[in-house]
């Protein structure tokens, strides 16, 4: 009686079996790869910043309506931002203060952009526990030093937004900003 060898199947060439097995392996790997991509892409994509965060990554502030001695509040990255147009007297008072006598020593010049010393731009968040200080709005209490006053725990800031009295450990933060023109500043 004739015996069939193990690799032989009646009616099928030996080369066809290898091709089918290769096709099935390739199809299974491809199917698994598509499945993995389908699961991983949404997981990776959800780590991207949302549209509202990207929209607030930088803002432009029009300075033309801010009168000398006035301050405005706006929002930058979901936090208050203070933009203050300092008077000559406020600049003089800030310059007279010896930085070495301050808890967080900085000069007004270090807190402003060169040639634009009259524009002070700071985050409106107290460095003690994150309250919003008063002093940027019309008629608000400016504290003992004419700058900002945090009503939560009594921190007083001067006209250069430097901590002068109270529990706050640091000056109000100055965000990264640049002037696009004489009347427009880009924050962020």
Secondary structure, DSSP 8 states (H G I E B T S, - for coil): -----TT-BTTB-HHHHHHHHHHHHHHHHHHHHHHHHHHHHHHHHTTS--HHHHHTSSEEEE-TT--TT-EEEEEETTEEEEEEE--HHHHHHHHHS-GGGSSS---HHHHS-TT-TTEEEEES--TTT----BSSSTT---TTTEEEEETTTTEEEETT--EEESS--S------EEESSSSEEEE-
